Amino acid sequence: MRLGPVAFGGFAAFVGGFVCACSSSSPIGPPSESDLDGGSSDGPGSMVGTGDSSMPGPDASGGDASRGADGSMGPGADGSAPAADAMGDGGEDAPNLGPLPTPVCPPGATWGQGTQLAISTAADDLMGAITPDELSIAWISTTGASVEVLYADQSSAQGPFATAAMAPAASGFYAPTKVALSPDGLRLLVVASNHKSFGVTTRSSRPGSFTLAPGGGEVDAINSNIAEGEASFFVDDPVIGAGDTTFYYSFYGSGFVDTLLETTRTGSTPWPDGVSLSGTAGAFASSGSELRRPTGVSADDLTLFYWDDVDATEKVAWRPRTSEPFGAPVTLGALQGAAPNAACDKLYYSAPGTAGGMDLFVAARQ
């Protein structure tokens, strides 16, 4: 295989963060490796927001910070917002590199009460992707063994989304995990049912319909890498960056530990093979069949949102530059599949709702 971890220079761990407590539920989540033989895909048992060792713990009564049933998050357990300055020593990087850029998603941000989207269905709706301009959304809708890929468009970021449409049924698709959208909303990237390849379907305009069965093209190189590797390697969890030049995904199996990958490209060329992301103290490393799965990324690629199978919670991590490793993650909790808009002042996610077991929500940054 041609994959390996990226070697980055060290940098001080971020101390700003999100704090939450999570409502208990049993969502349908990403499959474990043992489920890839065609069996059912059981998700994590309960969405309990387990913080990392570097994060604030529960209060004296055993509880965490206040959170609504929709998974919206509040301030720290002591009533104060998390520290906003997470950039380290005066915001200066190594000599000659100049000051660090200000991240689009500020460390220490908090999110308000989530609003359930009207396009939520009676099935379990698992957040997939929102375009940076918020005009297109795509997600997985699943009931038992039935899996549908749904998408919807709106004329402005204030909504509402039009009636959801369904991607065309296709032999060998779709995995009940995640989908991605290109920034312009014209390409829908999906995962094969056996998790052995990605597929892409396109449309000519927004609003418009995806009518073609998923094919290769921009994902051919990654798919070829899987085909050339051992039979027990798999791919999943696609996330396309706002500039359409970065791509994050999961690559796992056969004991491979550094399973969260990033790749970059120039123009619209096929995505090259990814390399493993560098994080703090193995923050992105897998544990057996439990992965750290990318769900969304900020417009500047400095903030990564991901679902943590190990702790059964959503997390977020920052890096000072795209050439440096991510700092210690902080816990979002029940905001499963979290993905930001371009300004990172709204966050789209799935949480227990009223239309089905899991529904779609949006929360504004406070």
C-alpha positions, 0 to 999 in steps of 0.5 A: 500500500502507498499510505502512511502517516504525515510527519509534521512539526510540533505545536502547542495543544489547543486549549479552547473548546466546546463543552456539552452534555448529550442526551441518550439515544440509539442512533444508526451509526457507522458500521464496524468492520465486522458488519461489512460482510453484508450483515446489519450495521449497528450504531453506537449504543448511546450518544454519551459525550465523553470528554478527552483527558484535556477537557473539562469534566462533569460538575460536582453533581456528576452532570455536564453542561446544559444541552437540549434534547436536540443536542445543542450545546451551551457554555462551560460547566462552570457557566463560562464560555471556553477560552477563545484564545487557542493559538498559543504563544502570542499567535506567532508561528515559527520564524519567517512564517509570520502570524498564524491565520485566524481560524474561520471556526473560532476555538471556544465557540458555543452553539445555540439551540438547534432547529429541526429541519422540515425536510427530516423524514420518518426514517433515521436521517444521518447528516451527510453534507451541506454546501458552503453557501448552504443552498444544498444538503445531502444525507442518508435516510435509513429504515432497517435494511433500507438505505436511501440517499436524499438531497434538497436545495434552497434558494437562500441560506435562510431556507426553507429547503424544497422537498427532498429528492432521492438519488437514483437506485444503483447496484452496489450502492449505498452504504448506510454511513455518509455522503459528500457534496462538492462545494457547488452542489453539482457532484454527489459522492457516495460509498459503495455498499461493500465499502470498497469504493467511492462513487460520484454522480453529477447534475448540471445545475441547482436546483436539479436532479442527480439522475445517473448511477454513481461512477468513478472519475475523480475517485478512480485513484483512491478506488484503485488503491483499494483494489490493489491492496489487501481484500480487507481494506475499506473506505468510508466517510467522504468529506470535500473541502470548501475549495474543492481541493481537499478531501477527507475520508476513512481508510481502514481494515487489516489492523491499519491504525491511522485511518483518517486520511486527507488528500489534496489536488490541483484543479479538478484532477482525480484525488490522489491517495490520501495520507494519514492526519497527524493529531495529538496523542493518537486522537485520530487513531482507530481502536480495533473496528472503532474509527474516528470518522470525518464529518465536516471541515471548515472553509479554511481546512483548519477545523475538523469535525469528526465522529468518534466511534471510541467515545461514541460522540462528535468531536472537533479539532483545530490546527494552526496551519494546514501544514501542521498537526491538529491539536487536542480535540474537544467534545461536541457530544450529540451533534452527530455528523456535524458540518459547518457552513462557509462562515462557520456560524451555523452547524448542521447535524443529526440528533434525536428529533420528532420526525424519526429516531434521528432528524436533521438540525441546524444551530447558530453560533452564539 
